[in-house]
Amino acid sequence: MLGQMITIYMRLLLTLCAACLLFVTAGAQQSIQKSAPPNEPLVIVDAFKTTLKELVLAPENIASIYVFKDTSATNRFGDAGKNGALLINTKPNTNLLRLNSLLDKFQVADSVRNYRICINEVPIAHPELILVDESQITGVHTVNDIEWNPAGAHKNEKLLNIVSKAKQ
């Protein structure tokens, strides 16, 4: 499964560099409020803005991917599309969750929701952009004793780790 996730990630990046398809999903422009992190393409999945790093999506749940680059991206998305844009449509019955909905689903206590967020032990720079395919998440755990050493973690720092099927 991890190999499939890496393969789809690489295909997305290669497609972004190699192709320019013109297509806009309904509501995609309205969902763009902040620009993507520096040097990363804008990523919109079913009208939700995210990044490739904050996205957990099973390749088999992708219905289509549309790539914009250069002027087609900036014409459609303004400055947010300056590094290109990916529009991903999922198959029916794919349930996408933002961070708060995911934490609600796994009944994570309010008292720990301010901990730094990791996905599969990798710290997430923009947790507000996390978008996960519900079927791919196996758990959300509070990590009290750091068994792995994420970048910049303090010795006694507590983290929330989102575990996906790709990690297993």
DRENSE-55143 format. One record per residue (C-alpha): x, y, z. Coordinates in nm, 4 decimals, m for minus. Example, Ala and Ser with C-alpha at 12.3 -4.5 7.8 and 13.67 -1.06 7.14 Angstrom:
<rs>
<r <1.2300,m0.4500,0.7800>>
<r <1.3670,m0.1060,0.7140>>
</rs>
This chain:
<rs>
<r <0.0000,0.0000,0.0000>>
<r <0.2856,0.2415,0.0812>>
<r <0.4321,0.1668,m0.2598>>
<r <0.0981,0.2571,m0.4221>>
<r <0.0800,0.5858,m0.2295>>
<r <0.4360,0.6763,m0.3336>>
<r <0.3589,0.5795,m0.6933>>
<r <0.0487,0.8008,m0.7068>>
<r <0.2436,1.0879,m0.5462>>
<r <0.5171,1.0577,m0.8094>>
<r <0.2609,1.0342,m1.0899>>
<r <0.0957,1.3517,m0.9653>>
<r <0.4259,1.5373,m0.9636>>
<r <0.5290,1.4081,m1.3060>>
<r <0.1886,1.4876,m1.4502>>
<r <0.2087,1.8403,m1.3125>>
<r <0.5348,1.8927,m1.4990>>
<r <0.4320,1.7180,m1.8207>>
<r <0.0713,1.8072,m1.8948>>
<r <m0.1771,2.0891,m1.8994>>
<r <m0.5447,1.9946,m1.8973>>
<r <m0.8207,2.2498,m1.8642>>
<r <m1.1003,2.1532,m1.6314>>
<r <m1.2617,2.3140,m1.3274>>
<r <m1.4767,2.1399,m1.0701>>
<r <m1.7804,2.3231,m0.9412>>
<r <m1.6998,2.5279,m0.6360>>
<r <m1.3250,2.4855,m0.6641>>
<r <m1.2554,2.8566,m0.7024>>
<r <m1.4664,2.9398,m0.3966>>
<r <m1.2645,2.6972,m0.1820>>
<r <m0.9353,2.8793,m0.2442>>
<r <m0.8807,3.1127,0.0484>>
<r <m0.5093,3.0840,0.1228>>
<r <m0.2260,3.0216,m0.1167>>
<r <m0.0477,2.6865,m0.1129>>
<r <0.2759,2.6606,0.0860>>
<r <0.5763,2.8007,m0.1070>>
<r <0.6788,2.6126,m0.4229>>
<r <0.3976,2.3573,m0.3935>>
<r <0.1093,2.3193,m0.6357>>
<r <m0.2397,2.4086,m0.5266>>
<r <m0.4267,2.0835,m0.4573>>
<r <m0.8055,2.0668,m0.4560>>
<r <m0.9810,1.7389,m0.3808>>
<r <m1.3582,1.7457,m0.4291>>
<r <m1.3499,2.1260,m0.3720>>
<r <m1.1386,2.0932,m0.0507>>
<r <m0.8038,2.2759,m0.0544>>
<r <m0.5070,2.0748,0.0756>>
<r <m0.1454,1.9937,m0.0142>>
<r <0.0123,1.6664,m0.1202>>
<r <0.1821,1.6400,0.2208>>
<r <m0.1443,1.6808,0.4146>>
<r <m0.3476,1.4480,0.1917>>
<r <m0.4194,1.0831,0.2724>>
<r <m0.6128,0.9306,m0.0173>>
<r <m0.6245,0.5757,m0.1485>>
<r <m0.5321,0.5634,m0.5189>>
<r <m0.8274,0.3319,m0.5844>>
<r <m1.0637,0.6086,m0.4649>>
<r <m0.9438,0.8577,m0.7269>>
<r <m1.1878,0.9007,m1.0152>>
<r <m0.9893,1.1647,m1.2059>>
<r <m0.6967,1.4044,m1.1827>>
<r <m0.6771,1.7287,m1.3751>>
<r <m0.3538,1.9256,m1.3990>>
<r <m0.3106,2.2971,m1.4598>>
<r <0.0258,2.4612,m1.5083>>
<r <0.1699,2.7926,m1.6106>>
<r <m0.0821,3.0502,m1.7303>>
<r <m0.3768,2.8090,m1.7241>>
<r <m0.3244,2.7688,m1.3485>>
<r <m0.2867,3.1403,m1.2755>>
<r <m0.5789,3.2294,m1.5039>>
<r <m0.8067,2.9898,m1.3135>>
<r <m0.6757,3.0292,m0.9594>>
<r <m0.4873,3.3576,m0.9497>>
<r <m0.1746,3.3766,m0.7374>>
<r <m0.2730,3.0541,m0.5545>>
<r <m0.2062,2.8657,m0.8815>>
<r <0.1354,3.0164,m0.9544>>
<r <0.3052,2.6789,m0.8892>>
<r <0.0417,2.4829,m1.0789>>
<r <m0.2739,2.3163,m0.9586>>
<r <m0.4125,1.9656,m0.9244>>
<r <m0.7856,1.8985,m0.9160>>
<r <m0.8667,1.5522,m0.7905>>
<r <m1.2155,1.4041,m0.8048>>
<r <m1.2851,1.1040,m0.5887>>
<r <m1.5153,0.8149,m0.6596>>
<r <m1.8650,0.8119,m0.5087>>
<r <m1.8847,0.7083,m0.1430>>
<r <m1.5336,0.8340,m0.0640>>
<r <m1.5665,1.0085,0.2711>>
<r <m1.3157,1.2908,0.3102>>
<r <m1.2527,1.4352,0.6562>>
<r <m1.0813,1.7504,0.7773>>
<r <m0.8778,1.7350,1.0988>>
<r <m1.1547,1.8283,1.3441>>
<r <m1.3980,1.5772,1.1912>>
<r <m1.1302,1.3076,1.2065>>
<r <m1.0559,1.3859,1.5704>>
<r <m1.4302,1.3770,1.6452>>
<r <m1.4624,1.0380,1.4731>>
<r <m1.1828,0.8936,1.6875>>
<r <m1.3187,1.0685,1.9994>>
<r <m0.9988,1.2607,2.0674>>
<r <m1.0350,1.4684,2.3840>>
<r <m1.0469,1.8461,2.3527>>
<r <m0.7593,1.8691,2.6001>>
<r <m0.5120,1.7129,2.3519>>
<r <m0.6324,1.8699,2.0262>>
<r <m0.3718,2.1444,2.0537>>
<r <m0.0819,1.8941,2.0387>>
<r <0.1353,1.8980,1.7290>>
<r <m0.0113,1.6752,1.4571>>
<r <0.1787,1.4011,1.2744>>
<r <0.0655,1.1641,1.0017>>
<r <0.2456,0.8308,1.0180>>
<r <0.5056,0.9859,1.2489>>
<r <0.5764,1.2777,1.0109>>
<r <0.5070,1.6246,1.1545>>
<r <0.2512,1.8242,0.9570>>
<r <0.3302,2.1901,0.8904>>
<r <m0.0253,2.2927,0.8005>>
<r <m0.2720,2.0838,1.0056>>
<r <m0.5580,2.3083,0.8910>>
<r <m0.5077,2.1597,0.5422>>
<r <m0.5226,1.7944,0.6496>>
<r <m0.7679,1.6017,0.4332>>
<r <m0.8022,1.2271,0.4788>>
<r <m0.9934,0.9480,0.3129>>
<r <m1.1752,0.8012,0.6139>>
<r <m1.1257,0.4452,0.4855>>
<r <m0.7470,0.4887,0.5050>>
<r <m0.7186,0.5886,0.8724>>
<r <m0.6663,0.3157,1.1318>>
<r <m0.6260,0.5341,1.4390>>
<r <m0.5321,0.8588,1.6077>>
<r <m0.3027,0.8215,1.9065>>
<r <m0.1529,1.0502,2.1666>>
<r <0.2191,0.9899,2.1882>>
<r <0.3588,1.0760,2.5307>>
<r <0.7017,0.9214,2.5087>>
<r <0.8539,0.9919,2.1739>>
<r <0.9535,0.6538,2.0343>>
<r <1.0518,0.8162,1.7066>>
<r <1.2144,1.1527,1.6713>>
<r <1.0191,1.3937,1.4510>>
<r <1.2062,1.7021,1.3386>>
<r <1.2086,1.9705,1.6034>>
<r <1.0356,1.7608,1.8706>>
<r <1.1178,1.8355,2.2306>>
<r <1.2062,1.5531,2.4668>>
<r <0.8783,1.5687,2.6607>>
<r <0.6554,1.6993,2.3828>>
<r <0.3205,1.5281,2.3381>>
<r <0.1990,1.4650,1.9846>>
<r <m0.1113,1.3402,1.8077>>
<r <m0.0242,1.0815,1.5456>>
<r <m0.2714,0.9943,1.2702>>
<r <m0.2018,0.6404,1.1479>>
<r <m0.3002,0.5380,0.7968>>
<r <m0.3133,0.1980,0.6313>>
<r <m0.0062,0.2990,0.4301>>
<r <0.1971,0.2923,0.7540>>
<r <0.1071,m0.0671,0.8394>>
</rs>
